[in-house]
Structure formats: C-alpha cells, structure tokens
C-alpha cells in the first residue's frame, strides 16, 4: 500500500476470507517498513473483528525515523531490525 493513507479507506480495502481459519491460531503480521504502525493496527483490528486468534505478533524489517512532528507511533512492532535513514 505505501504512503499516506487513512484508516477508514484501508479498512474498507481489506477482506478476510474464511475468517474461521484464524480462530485459535497464532498470527504473525509482517510489514517491510513501519512508520506509525497504522497498517498493522488496521490488519490487527480486522482479524480481531472477524475471528478469534490466540495471539498476534507484529514483525517489521525496519522502522522509519518520525518525519511527522507531533505524530506518535500507533503501535510498536514486536520486532524491528533497525531505523531506516
């Protein structure tokens, strides 16, 4: 997806097929780069709204330095490799 987006448009663009397949499973969400964590949070919300996963782990290869003054990260990934400059 990349770039600036709003949570409402992202939420409408996602579909969870056969949501029962995620019930009682350990889920890993993987993203390449995390800026605010908004994309992962939207995906997590969709999973939780339509299924009952046992756990959700967030993984990112990297995180950006904040280029948005006053804008905090929504979430922290469970693991992020390093800051991308």
Buried (B, 14 or more C-beta within 10 A) or exposed (E): EEEEEEEEEBEEEBEBEEBEEBEEBEBEBEBEBBBBBBBBBBBBBBBEEBBEBEEBEBBBBBBBEEEEEEEEBBBEBEEBEEEBE
